[in-house]
């Protein structure tokens, strides 16, 4: 049986109007013996320079707070992992606070249901990275960790 460890990450903080204490963008980092996967990506590094493009006018209601340390890629590094070991990203849905970090992992394969892709009108409007990771590594293949 393959061991799986799940890390909970806060990959973005929002302060919606009338929400005391704010909300976090929950992301899961799945640690397999030879590779990593993310469930959602949170805000991501590009949010800091282009908040209007990611959230549009809703940013004035959702009020995201950008902290580079909360980006999934920075948290993967802080846990001592090599970000290139993130081979797969599973998206629960296509809201900005769930997909904002995709660009930080351009090599990862993206997994999204067809219904969600259609609902988000992804085809023709947004180009998701196709990834170059290939199949998951074989059992026993090295995964880099700097701890």
Rosetta blueprint (number, residue, H / E / L):
1 X L
2 X L
3 X L
4 X E
5 X E
6 X E
7 X E
8 X E
9 X E
10 X E
11 X E
12 X E
13 X E
14 X E
15 X L
16 X L
17 X L
18 X L
19 X L
20 X L
21 X L
22 X L
23 X E
24 X E
25 X E
26 X E
27 X E
28 X E
29 X E
30 X E
31 X E
32 X E
33 X L
34 X L
35 X L
36 X E
37 X E
38 X E
39 X E
40 X L
41 X L
42 X L
43 X L
44 X L
45 X H
46 X H
47 X H
48 X H
49 X L
50 X L
51 X H
52 X H
53 X H
54 X H
55 X H
56 X H
57 X H
58 X H
59 X H
60 X H
61 X H
62 X H
63 X L
64 X E
65 X E
66 X L
67 X L
68 X H
69 X H
70 X H
71 X L
72 X H
73 X H
74 X H
75 X H
76 X H
77 X H
78 X H
79 X L
80 X L
81 X E
82 X L
83 X H
84 X H
85 X H
86 X E
87 X E
88 X E
89 X E
90 X E
91 X L
92 X L
93 X L
94 X L
95 X L
96 X H
97 X H
98 X H
99 X H
100 X L
101 X L
102 X H
103 X H
104 X H
105 X H
106 X L
107 X L
108 X L
109 X E
110 X E
111 X E
112 X L
113 X L
114 X H
115 X H
116 X H
117 X H
118 X H
119 X H
120 X L
121 X L
122 X L
123 X L
124 X L
125 X L
126 X L
127 X L
128 X L
129 X L
130 X L
131 X L
132 X L
133 X L
134 X L
135 X L
136 X L
137 X L
138 X L
139 X L
140 X L
141 X L
142 X L
143 X L
144 X L
145 X E
146 X L
147 X L
